[in-house]
Amino acid sequence: MNHNGKVFDARNWRKLESPERLEKMNPEKLAAAMGLTGAESVLDLGCGTGFFAAPVARICAKLYGVDISPEMLSIFGEKLKNGSSPNVELLLGNGKTIPLEDGALDVVFHVNLFHEIDDHKAFHAEITRVLKPGGRLFTVDWRAIETEGGPPLSHRIPEDKAEESLKRDGFSSIRHINIYDSQYVIGAEASK
């Protein structure tokens, strides 16, 4: 999912769930870092095949997966057919127009998406719209360092710039969560 014309080729979806990716970006670590109690409504924005959404779905009341790619949502949906996550709803959409009501969510998270967004202010405004007052946002994106895989350095947004963007766009209680070597995680609260 992104807004600059580049969409992940769904034919390569297995790369997103490789053992190497699991080792480098274990989704259980992110799920634990969110501090969910089990009562939350959560959105994985740019959910793809559900690599990060699946562990979160096990510890929240409701999980929405939104992606711009119908193919990726179809793959995620196939994985859900075993009935292990009845609390998951998949929706076609993007960060410009999230197909949920105002104030519907306690938590929004997005992984390796922020560097693909052209208009961070509008992106954050839409996330704020769907979050409840005091709702939490978790931004996970590539560190501005040489890594194996990921976008070119010139496309990455340094962690301090991501934090500045969050502050400028009205988020508070910002905290940095160091759980991945190649990606940063920033938690913040909506201040509406």
PyMOL CGO cylinders between C-alpha atoms (Angstrom):
from pymol import cmd
from pymol.cgo import CYLINDER

trace = [
    CYLINDER, 0.00, 0.00, 0.00, 1.29, 3.43, -0.84, 0.3, 1, 1, 1, 1, 1, 1,
    CYLINDER, 1.29, 3.43, -0.84, 0.42, 6.69, -2.45, 0.3, 1, 1, 1, 1, 1, 1,
    CYLINDER, 0.42, 6.69, -2.45, 3.25, 7.33, -4.88, 0.3, 1, 1, 1, 1, 1, 1,
    CYLINDER, 3.25, 7.33, -4.88, 2.17, 4.92, -7.58, 0.3, 1, 1, 1, 1, 1, 1,
    CYLINDER, 2.17, 4.92, -7.58, 4.14, 1.89, -6.39, 0.3, 1, 1, 1, 1, 1, 1,
    CYLINDER, 4.14, 1.89, -6.39, 2.16, -1.10, -5.13, 0.3, 1, 1, 1, 1, 1, 1,
    CYLINDER, 2.16, -1.10, -5.13, 3.82, -4.30, -3.88, 0.3, 1, 1, 1, 1, 1, 1,
    CYLINDER, 3.82, -4.30, -3.88, 3.47, -7.05, -6.48, 0.3, 1, 1, 1, 1, 1, 1,
    CYLINDER, 3.47, -7.05, -6.48, 1.18, -9.61, -4.84, 0.3, 1, 1, 1, 1, 1, 1,
    CYLINDER, 1.18, -9.61, -4.84, 2.84, -12.40, -6.83, 0.3, 1, 1, 1, 1, 1, 1,
    CYLINDER, 2.84, -12.40, -6.83, 5.85, -11.95, -4.53, 0.3, 1, 1, 1, 1, 1, 1,
    CYLINDER, 5.85, -11.95, -4.53, 3.84, -12.25, -1.31, 0.3, 1, 1, 1, 1, 1, 1,
    CYLINDER, 3.84, -12.25, -1.31, 5.84, -15.20, 0.02, 0.3, 1, 1, 1, 1, 1, 1,
    CYLINDER, 5.84, -15.20, 0.02, 8.85, -12.88, 0.42, 0.3, 1, 1, 1, 1, 1, 1,
    CYLINDER, 8.85, -12.88, 0.42, 6.81, -11.04, 3.05, 0.3, 1, 1, 1, 1, 1, 1,
    CYLINDER, 6.81, -11.04, 3.05, 6.44, -14.21, 5.11, 0.3, 1, 1, 1, 1, 1, 1,
    CYLINDER, 6.44, -14.21, 5.11, 9.86, -15.76, 4.67, 0.3, 1, 1, 1, 1, 1, 1,
    CYLINDER, 9.86, -15.76, 4.67, 11.74, -17.30, 7.62, 0.3, 1, 1, 1, 1, 1, 1,
    CYLINDER, 11.74, -17.30, 7.62, 14.40, -14.60, 7.13, 0.3, 1, 1, 1, 1, 1, 1,
    CYLINDER, 14.40, -14.60, 7.13, 11.84, -11.83, 7.53, 0.3, 1, 1, 1, 1, 1, 1,
    CYLINDER, 11.84, -11.83, 7.53, 10.34, -13.56, 10.54, 0.3, 1, 1, 1, 1, 1, 1,
    CYLINDER, 10.34, -13.56, 10.54, 13.78, -13.63, 12.14, 0.3, 1, 1, 1, 1, 1, 1,
    CYLINDER, 13.78, -13.63, 12.14, 14.52, -9.97, 11.39, 0.3, 1, 1, 1, 1, 1, 1,
    CYLINDER, 14.52, -9.97, 11.39, 11.04, -8.55, 12.00, 0.3, 1, 1, 1, 1, 1, 1,
    CYLINDER, 11.04, -8.55, 12.00, 9.23, -10.92, 14.32, 0.3, 1, 1, 1, 1, 1, 1,
    CYLINDER, 9.23, -10.92, 14.32, 5.64, -9.61, 14.41, 0.3, 1, 1, 1, 1, 1, 1,
    CYLINDER, 5.64, -9.61, 14.41, 5.14, -10.99, 17.92, 0.3, 1, 1, 1, 1, 1, 1,
    CYLINDER, 5.14, -10.99, 17.92, 7.59, -8.35, 19.18, 0.3, 1, 1, 1, 1, 1, 1,
    CYLINDER, 7.59, -8.35, 19.18, 5.50, -5.53, 17.74, 0.3, 1, 1, 1, 1, 1, 1,
    CYLINDER, 5.50, -5.53, 17.74, 2.29, -7.06, 19.08, 0.3, 1, 1, 1, 1, 1, 1,
    CYLINDER, 2.29, -7.06, 19.08, 3.83, -7.23, 22.57, 0.3, 1, 1, 1, 1, 1, 1,
    CYLINDER, 3.83, -7.23, 22.57, 5.21, -3.67, 22.35, 0.3, 1, 1, 1, 1, 1, 1,
    CYLINDER, 5.21, -3.67, 22.35, 1.71, -2.28, 21.72, 0.3, 1, 1, 1, 1, 1, 1,
    CYLINDER, 1.71, -2.28, 21.72, 0.63, -3.20, 25.24, 0.3, 1, 1, 1, 1, 1, 1,
    CYLINDER, 0.63, -3.20, 25.24, -2.82, -4.36, 24.19, 0.3, 1, 1, 1, 1, 1, 1,
    CYLINDER, -2.82, -4.36, 24.19, -5.28, -5.44, 26.89, 0.3, 1, 1, 1, 1, 1, 1,
    CYLINDER, -5.28, -5.44, 26.89, -7.66, -7.43, 24.69, 0.3, 1, 1, 1, 1, 1, 1,
    CYLINDER, -7.66, -7.43, 24.69, -10.39, -4.81, 24.57, 0.3, 1, 1, 1, 1, 1, 1,
    CYLINDER, -10.39, -4.81, 24.57, -9.03, -2.68, 21.71, 0.3, 1, 1, 1, 1, 1, 1,
    CYLINDER, -9.03, -2.68, 21.71, -10.15, -2.11, 18.14, 0.3, 1, 1, 1, 1, 1, 1,
    CYLINDER, -10.15, -2.11, 18.14, -6.98, -2.05, 16.03, 0.3, 1, 1, 1, 1, 1, 1,
    CYLINDER, -6.98, -2.05, 16.03, -6.18, -1.15, 12.42, 0.3, 1, 1, 1, 1, 1, 1,
    CYLINDER, -6.18, -1.15, 12.42, -3.24, -2.52, 10.44, 0.3, 1, 1, 1, 1, 1, 1,
    CYLINDER, -3.24, -2.52, 10.44, -2.95, 0.09, 7.69, 0.3, 1, 1, 1, 1, 1, 1,
    CYLINDER, -2.95, 0.09, 7.69, -1.25, -1.48, 4.69, 0.3, 1, 1, 1, 1, 1, 1,
    CYLINDER, -1.25, -1.48, 4.69, -1.82, -4.96, 6.11, 0.3, 1, 1, 1, 1, 1, 1,
    CYLINDER, -1.82, -4.96, 6.11, -0.74, -6.89, 3.03, 0.3, 1, 1, 1, 1, 1, 1,
    CYLINDER, -0.74, -6.89, 3.03, -0.98, -10.62, 3.74, 0.3, 1, 1, 1, 1, 1, 1,
    CYLINDER, -0.98, -10.62, 3.74, -1.45, -10.13, 7.49, 0.3, 1, 1, 1, 1, 1, 1,
    CYLINDER, -1.45, -10.13, 7.49, 2.12, -10.89, 8.58, 0.3, 1, 1, 1, 1, 1, 1,
    CYLINDER, 2.12, -10.89, 8.58, 1.88, -8.34, 11.41, 0.3, 1, 1, 1, 1, 1, 1,
    CYLINDER, 1.88, -8.34, 11.41, -1.90, -8.39, 11.80, 0.3, 1, 1, 1, 1, 1, 1,
    CYLINDER, -1.90, -8.39, 11.80, -2.26, -12.06, 12.71, 0.3, 1, 1, 1, 1, 1, 1,
    CYLINDER, -2.26, -12.06, 12.71, -0.43, -11.90, 16.08, 0.3, 1, 1, 1, 1, 1, 1,
    CYLINDER, -0.43, -11.90, 16.08, -2.18, -8.64, 16.94, 0.3, 1, 1, 1, 1, 1, 1,
    CYLINDER, -2.18, -8.64, 16.94, -5.58, -10.18, 16.14, 0.3, 1, 1, 1, 1, 1, 1,
    CYLINDER, -5.58, -10.18, 16.14, -4.96, -12.82, 18.81, 0.3, 1, 1, 1, 1, 1, 1,
    CYLINDER, -4.96, -12.82, 18.81, -4.70, -10.14, 21.52, 0.3, 1, 1, 1, 1, 1, 1,
    CYLINDER, -4.70, -10.14, 21.52, -7.29, -7.51, 20.56, 0.3, 1, 1, 1, 1, 1, 1,
    CYLINDER, -7.29, -7.51, 20.56, -11.08, -7.40, 20.41, 0.3, 1, 1, 1, 1, 1, 1,
    CYLINDER, -11.08, -7.40, 20.41, -11.32, -6.40, 16.73, 0.3, 1, 1, 1, 1, 1, 1,
    CYLINDER, -11.32, -6.40, 16.73, -8.69, -6.06, 14.02, 0.3, 1, 1, 1, 1, 1, 1,
    CYLINDER, -8.69, -6.06, 14.02, -9.26, -4.26, 10.75, 0.3, 1, 1, 1, 1, 1, 1,
    CYLINDER, -9.26, -4.26, 10.75, -6.83, -4.89, 7.91, 0.3, 1, 1, 1, 1, 1, 1,
    CYLINDER, -6.83, -4.89, 7.91, -6.80, -2.21, 5.22, 0.3, 1, 1, 1, 1, 1, 1,
    CYLINDER, -6.80, -2.21, 5.22, -4.77, -2.49, 2.05, 0.3, 1, 1, 1, 1, 1, 1,
    CYLINDER, -4.77, -2.49, 2.05, -4.77, -0.89, -1.39, 0.3, 1, 1, 1, 1, 1, 1,
    CYLINDER, -4.77, -0.89, -1.39, -4.24, -4.27, -3.11, 0.3, 1, 1, 1, 1, 1, 1,
    CYLINDER, -4.24, -4.27, -3.11, -7.24, -6.56, -3.58, 0.3, 1, 1, 1, 1, 1, 1,
    CYLINDER, -7.24, -6.56, -3.58, -4.79, -9.39, -4.31, 0.3, 1, 1, 1, 1, 1, 1,
    CYLINDER, -4.79, -9.39, -4.31, -3.01, -8.99, -0.97, 0.3, 1, 1, 1, 1, 1, 1,
    CYLINDER, -3.01, -8.99, -0.97, -6.34, -8.86, 0.87, 0.3, 1, 1, 1, 1, 1, 1,
    CYLINDER, -6.34, -8.86, 0.87, -7.40, -12.03, -0.94, 0.3, 1, 1, 1, 1, 1, 1,
    CYLINDER, -7.40, -12.03, -0.94, -4.24, -13.82, 0.22, 0.3, 1, 1, 1, 1, 1, 1,
    CYLINDER, -4.24, -13.82, 0.22, -4.84, -12.61, 3.79, 0.3, 1, 1, 1, 1, 1, 1,
    CYLINDER, -4.84, -12.61, 3.79, -8.47, -13.73, 3.54, 0.3, 1, 1, 1, 1, 1, 1,
    CYLINDER, -8.47, -13.73, 3.54, -7.43, -17.22, 2.43, 0.3, 1, 1, 1, 1, 1, 1,
    CYLINDER, -7.43, -17.22, 2.43, -5.18, -17.48, 5.47, 0.3, 1, 1, 1, 1, 1, 1,
    CYLINDER, -5.18, -17.48, 5.47, -8.16, -16.56, 7.69, 0.3, 1, 1, 1, 1, 1, 1,
    CYLINDER, -8.16, -16.56, 7.69, -10.41, -19.31, 6.32, 0.3, 1, 1, 1, 1, 1, 1,
    CYLINDER, -10.41, -19.31, 6.32, -9.31, -21.77, 9.00, 0.3, 1, 1, 1, 1, 1, 1,
    CYLINDER, -9.31, -21.77, 9.00, -11.34, -19.68, 11.45, 0.3, 1, 1, 1, 1, 1, 1,
    CYLINDER, -11.34, -19.68, 11.45, -8.44, -18.85, 13.75, 0.3, 1, 1, 1, 1, 1, 1,
    CYLINDER, -8.44, -18.85, 13.75, -9.21, -15.10, 13.69, 0.3, 1, 1, 1, 1, 1, 1,
    CYLINDER, -9.21, -15.10, 13.69, -12.96, -14.45, 13.57, 0.3, 1, 1, 1, 1, 1, 1,
    CYLINDER, -12.96, -14.45, 13.57, -12.38, -10.92, 14.89, 0.3, 1, 1, 1, 1, 1, 1,
    CYLINDER, -12.38, -10.92, 14.89, -10.63, -9.77, 11.67, 0.3, 1, 1, 1, 1, 1, 1,
    CYLINDER, -10.63, -9.77, 11.67, -12.32, -7.64, 9.00, 0.3, 1, 1, 1, 1, 1, 1,
    CYLINDER, -12.32, -7.64, 9.00, -10.50, -6.89, 5.75, 0.3, 1, 1, 1, 1, 1, 1,
    CYLINDER, -10.50, -6.89, 5.75, -11.20, -3.67, 3.85, 0.3, 1, 1, 1, 1, 1, 1,
    CYLINDER, -11.20, -3.67, 3.85, -9.97, -2.25, 0.58, 0.3, 1, 1, 1, 1, 1, 1,
    CYLINDER, -9.97, -2.25, 0.58, -8.64, 1.25, 1.13, 0.3, 1, 1, 1, 1, 1, 1,
    CYLINDER, -8.64, 1.25, 1.13, -5.63, 3.45, 1.64, 0.3, 1, 1, 1, 1, 1, 1,
    CYLINDER, -5.63, 3.45, 1.64, -4.19, 6.05, 3.99, 0.3, 1, 1, 1, 1, 1, 1,
    CYLINDER, -4.19, 6.05, 3.99, -6.00, 8.90, 2.23, 0.3, 1, 1, 1, 1, 1, 1,
    CYLINDER, -6.00, 8.90, 2.23, -9.48, 7.53, 2.91, 0.3, 1, 1, 1, 1, 1, 1,
    CYLINDER, -9.48, 7.53, 2.91, -9.66, 4.86, 5.58, 0.3, 1, 1, 1, 1, 1, 1,
    CYLINDER, -9.66, 4.86, 5.58, -13.06, 3.12, 5.25, 0.3, 1, 1, 1, 1, 1, 1,
    CYLINDER, -13.06, 3.12, 5.25, -13.99, 3.39, 8.94, 0.3, 1, 1, 1, 1, 1, 1,
    CYLINDER, -13.99, 3.39, 8.94, -16.10, 5.77, 11.03, 0.3, 1, 1, 1, 1, 1, 1,
    CYLINDER, -16.10, 5.77, 11.03, -14.65, 8.69, 12.98, 0.3, 1, 1, 1, 1, 1, 1,
    CYLINDER, -14.65, 8.69, 12.98, -13.28, 7.62, 16.36, 0.3, 1, 1, 1, 1, 1, 1,
    CYLINDER, -13.28, 7.62, 16.36, -13.70, 3.91, 15.63, 0.3, 1, 1, 1, 1, 1, 1,
    CYLINDER, -13.70, 3.91, 15.63, -10.24, 2.77, 16.75, 0.3, 1, 1, 1, 1, 1, 1,
    CYLINDER, -10.24, 2.77, 16.75, -8.06, 2.52, 19.83, 0.3, 1, 1, 1, 1, 1, 1,
    CYLINDER, -8.06, 2.52, 19.83, -4.86, 1.71, 17.93, 0.3, 1, 1, 1, 1, 1, 1,
    CYLINDER, -4.86, 1.71, 17.93, -3.53, 2.14, 14.39, 0.3, 1, 1, 1, 1, 1, 1,
    CYLINDER, -3.53, 2.14, 14.39, -0.25, 0.69, 13.22, 0.3, 1, 1, 1, 1, 1, 1,
    CYLINDER, -0.25, 0.69, 13.22, 1.54, 0.64, 9.89, 0.3, 1, 1, 1, 1, 1, 1,
    CYLINDER, 1.54, 0.64, 9.89, 4.74, -1.16, 8.93, 0.3, 1, 1, 1, 1, 1, 1,
    CYLINDER, 4.74, -1.16, 8.93, 7.21, -0.07, 6.24, 0.3, 1, 1, 1, 1, 1, 1,
    CYLINDER, 7.21, -0.07, 6.24, 4.63, 2.29, 4.79, 0.3, 1, 1, 1, 1, 1, 1,
    CYLINDER, 4.63, 2.29, 4.79, 5.60, 5.75, 6.04, 0.3, 1, 1, 1, 1, 1, 1,
    CYLINDER, 5.60, 5.75, 6.04, 8.40, 6.23, 3.47, 0.3, 1, 1, 1, 1, 1, 1,
    CYLINDER, 8.40, 6.23, 3.47, 5.85, 5.56, 0.69, 0.3, 1, 1, 1, 1, 1, 1,
    CYLINDER, 5.85, 5.56, 0.69, 3.46, 8.34, 1.76, 0.3, 1, 1, 1, 1, 1, 1,
    CYLINDER, 3.46, 8.34, 1.76, 3.66, 11.60, -0.17, 0.3, 1, 1, 1, 1, 1, 1,
    CYLINDER, 3.66, 11.60, -0.17, 1.59, 13.79, 2.18, 0.3, 1, 1, 1, 1, 1, 1,
    CYLINDER, 1.59, 13.79, 2.18, 2.34, 12.94, 5.82, 0.3, 1, 1, 1, 1, 1, 1,
    CYLINDER, 2.34, 12.94, 5.82, 0.08, 15.70, 7.16, 0.3, 1, 1, 1, 1, 1, 1,
    CYLINDER, 0.08, 15.70, 7.16, -2.98, 14.35, 5.32, 0.3, 1, 1, 1, 1, 1, 1,
    CYLINDER, -2.98, 14.35, 5.32, -2.00, 10.78, 6.24, 0.3, 1, 1, 1, 1, 1, 1,
    CYLINDER, -2.00, 10.78, 6.24, -1.79, 11.68, 9.94, 0.3, 1, 1, 1, 1, 1, 1,
    CYLINDER, -1.79, 11.68, 9.94, -5.04, 13.67, 9.75, 0.3, 1, 1, 1, 1, 1, 1,
    CYLINDER, -5.04, 13.67, 9.75, -6.88, 10.63, 8.40, 0.3, 1, 1, 1, 1, 1, 1,
    CYLINDER, -6.88, 10.63, 8.40, -5.39, 8.40, 11.09, 0.3, 1, 1, 1, 1, 1, 1,
    CYLINDER, -5.39, 8.40, 11.09, -6.39, 10.94, 13.75, 0.3, 1, 1, 1, 1, 1, 1,
    CYLINDER, -6.39, 10.94, 13.75, -9.93, 10.97, 12.32, 0.3, 1, 1, 1, 1, 1, 1,
    CYLINDER, -9.93, 10.97, 12.32, -10.40, 7.22, 12.86, 0.3, 1, 1, 1, 1, 1, 1,
    CYLINDER, -10.40, 7.22, 12.86, -8.69, 7.14, 16.27, 0.3, 1, 1, 1, 1, 1, 1,
    CYLINDER, -8.69, 7.14, 16.27, -10.56, 7.74, 19.50, 0.3, 1, 1, 1, 1, 1, 1,
    CYLINDER, -10.56, 7.74, 19.50, -9.25, 10.67, 21.59, 0.3, 1, 1, 1, 1, 1, 1,
    CYLINDER, -9.25, 10.67, 21.59, -6.01, 9.45, 23.13, 0.3, 1, 1, 1, 1, 1, 1,
    CYLINDER, -6.01, 9.45, 23.13, -5.84, 6.58, 20.65, 0.3, 1, 1, 1, 1, 1, 1,
    CYLINDER, -5.84, 6.58, 20.65, -2.39, 5.27, 19.84, 0.3, 1, 1, 1, 1, 1, 1,
    CYLINDER, -2.39, 5.27, 19.84, -0.41, 5.15, 16.61, 0.3, 1, 1, 1, 1, 1, 1,
    CYLINDER, -0.41, 5.15, 16.61, 2.60, 2.90, 16.01, 0.3, 1, 1, 1, 1, 1, 1,
    CYLINDER, 2.60, 2.90, 16.01, 4.81, 3.82, 13.06, 0.3, 1, 1, 1, 1, 1, 1,
    CYLINDER, 4.81, 3.82, 13.06, 7.31, 1.18, 11.96, 0.3, 1, 1, 1, 1, 1, 1,
    CYLINDER, 7.31, 1.18, 11.96, 9.65, 2.02, 9.11, 0.3, 1, 1, 1, 1, 1, 1,
    CYLINDER, 9.65, 2.02, 9.11, 13.14, 1.48, 7.75, 0.3, 1, 1, 1, 1, 1, 1,
    CYLINDER, 13.14, 1.48, 7.75, 16.05, 3.05, 9.61, 0.3, 1, 1, 1, 1, 1, 1,
    CYLINDER, 16.05, 3.05, 9.61, 18.14, 5.42, 7.48, 0.3, 1, 1, 1, 1, 1, 1,
    CYLINDER, 18.14, 5.42, 7.48, 21.07, 2.99, 7.46, 0.3, 1, 1, 1, 1, 1, 1,
    CYLINDER, 21.07, 2.99, 7.46, 22.38, 0.44, 4.98, 0.3, 1, 1, 1, 1, 1, 1,
    CYLINDER, 22.38, 0.44, 4.98, 20.42, -2.77, 5.43, 0.3, 1, 1, 1, 1, 1, 1,
    CYLINDER, 20.42, -2.77, 5.43, 19.93, -5.98, 3.55, 0.3, 1, 1, 1, 1, 1, 1,
    CYLINDER, 19.93, -5.98, 3.55, 16.71, -5.41, 1.65, 0.3, 1, 1, 1, 1, 1, 1,
    CYLINDER, 16.71, -5.41, 1.65, 14.32, -2.52, 1.95, 0.3, 1, 1, 1, 1, 1, 1,
    CYLINDER, 14.32, -2.52, 1.95, 14.06, 0.68, -0.05, 0.3, 1, 1, 1, 1, 1, 1,
    CYLINDER, 14.06, 0.68, -0.05, 17.07, 2.74, -1.14, 0.3, 1, 1, 1, 1, 1, 1,
    CYLINDER, 17.07, 2.74, -1.14, 18.51, 5.04, 1.54, 0.3, 1, 1, 1, 1, 1, 1,
    CYLINDER, 18.51, 5.04, 1.54, 17.27, 8.05, -0.43, 0.3, 1, 1, 1, 1, 1, 1,
    CYLINDER, 17.27, 8.05, -0.43, 13.65, 6.88, 0.08, 0.3, 1, 1, 1, 1, 1, 1,
    CYLINDER, 13.65, 6.88, 0.08, 13.91, 6.27, 3.82, 0.3, 1, 1, 1, 1, 1, 1,
    CYLINDER, 13.91, 6.27, 3.82, 12.70, 8.77, 6.40, 0.3, 1, 1, 1, 1, 1, 1,
    CYLINDER, 12.70, 8.77, 6.40, 15.05, 9.12, 9.37, 0.3, 1, 1, 1, 1, 1, 1,
    CYLINDER, 15.05, 9.12, 9.37, 13.54, 8.39, 12.76, 0.3, 1, 1, 1, 1, 1, 1,
    CYLINDER, 13.54, 8.39, 12.76, 13.97, 11.97, 14.00, 0.3, 1, 1, 1, 1, 1, 1,
    CYLINDER, 13.97, 11.97, 14.00, 12.13, 13.31, 10.91, 0.3, 1, 1, 1, 1, 1, 1,
    CYLINDER, 12.13, 13.31, 10.91, 9.29, 10.84, 11.49, 0.3, 1, 1, 1, 1, 1, 1,
    CYLINDER, 9.29, 10.84, 11.49, 9.06, 12.05, 15.10, 0.3, 1, 1, 1, 1, 1, 1,
    CYLINDER, 9.06, 12.05, 15.10, 9.00, 15.69, 13.96, 0.3, 1, 1, 1, 1, 1, 1,
    CYLINDER, 9.00, 15.69, 13.96, 6.18, 14.87, 11.56, 0.3, 1, 1, 1, 1, 1, 1,
    CYLINDER, 6.18, 14.87, 11.56, 4.16, 13.21, 14.33, 0.3, 1, 1, 1, 1, 1, 1,
    CYLINDER, 4.16, 13.21, 14.33, 4.62, 16.18, 16.68, 0.3, 1, 1, 1, 1, 1, 1,
    CYLINDER, 4.62, 16.18, 16.68, 3.80, 18.70, 13.95, 0.3, 1, 1, 1, 1, 1, 1,
    CYLINDER, 3.80, 18.70, 13.95, 0.62, 16.80, 13.12, 0.3, 1, 1, 1, 1, 1, 1,
    CYLINDER, 0.62, 16.80, 13.12, -0.68, 16.81, 16.69, 0.3, 1, 1, 1, 1, 1, 1,
    CYLINDER, -0.68, 16.81, 16.69, 0.56, 13.55, 18.19, 0.3, 1, 1, 1, 1, 1, 1,
    CYLINDER, 0.56, 13.55, 18.19, 1.98, 13.50, 21.71, 0.3, 1, 1, 1, 1, 1, 1,
    CYLINDER, 1.98, 13.50, 21.71, 3.46, 11.11, 24.30, 0.3, 1, 1, 1, 1, 1, 1,
    CYLINDER, 3.46, 11.11, 24.30, 5.97, 10.00, 21.69, 0.3, 1, 1, 1, 1, 1, 1,
    CYLINDER, 5.97, 10.00, 21.69, 8.17, 7.06, 22.59, 0.3, 1, 1, 1, 1, 1, 1,
    CYLINDER, 8.17, 7.06, 22.59, 10.79, 5.13, 20.67, 0.3, 1, 1, 1, 1, 1, 1,
    CYLINDER, 10.79, 5.13, 20.67, 10.62, 1.35, 20.95, 0.3, 1, 1, 1, 1, 1, 1,
    CYLINDER, 10.62, 1.35, 20.95, 13.81, -0.47, 20.02, 0.3, 1, 1, 1, 1, 1, 1,
    CYLINDER, 13.81, -0.47, 20.02, 12.78, -3.98, 18.97, 0.3, 1, 1, 1, 1, 1, 1,
    CYLINDER, 12.78, -3.98, 18.97, 14.18, -4.28, 15.42, 0.3, 1, 1, 1, 1, 1, 1,
    CYLINDER, 14.18, -4.28, 15.42, 17.65, -3.71, 14.00, 0.3, 1, 1, 1, 1, 1, 1,
    CYLINDER, 17.65, -3.71, 14.00, 16.60, -2.44, 10.56, 0.3, 1, 1, 1, 1, 1, 1,
    CYLINDER, 16.60, -2.44, 10.56, 13.36, -0.66, 11.49, 0.3, 1, 1, 1, 1, 1, 1,
    CYLINDER, 13.36, -0.66, 11.49, 12.41, 1.93, 14.07, 0.3, 1, 1, 1, 1, 1, 1,
    CYLINDER, 12.41, 1.93, 14.07, 9.15, 1.85, 15.99, 0.3, 1, 1, 1, 1, 1, 1,
    CYLINDER, 9.15, 1.85, 15.99, 7.58, 5.07, 17.25, 0.3, 1, 1, 1, 1, 1, 1,
    CYLINDER, 7.58, 5.07, 17.25, 4.52, 5.03, 19.49, 0.3, 1, 1, 1, 1, 1, 1,
    CYLINDER, 4.52, 5.03, 19.49, 2.39, 8.18, 19.84, 0.3, 1, 1, 1, 1, 1, 1,
    CYLINDER, 2.39, 8.18, 19.84, -1.03, 9.32, 21.05, 0.3, 1, 1, 1, 1, 1, 1,
    CYLINDER, -1.03, 9.32, 21.05, -3.64, 11.27, 19.14, 0.3, 1, 1, 1, 1, 1, 1,
    CYLINDER, -3.64, 11.27, 19.14, -4.25, 14.62, 20.80, 0.3, 1, 1, 1, 1, 1, 1,
    CYLINDER, -4.25, 14.62, 20.80, -7.75, 15.40, 19.53, 0.3, 1, 1, 1, 1, 1, 1,
]
cmd.load_cgo(trace, "trace")
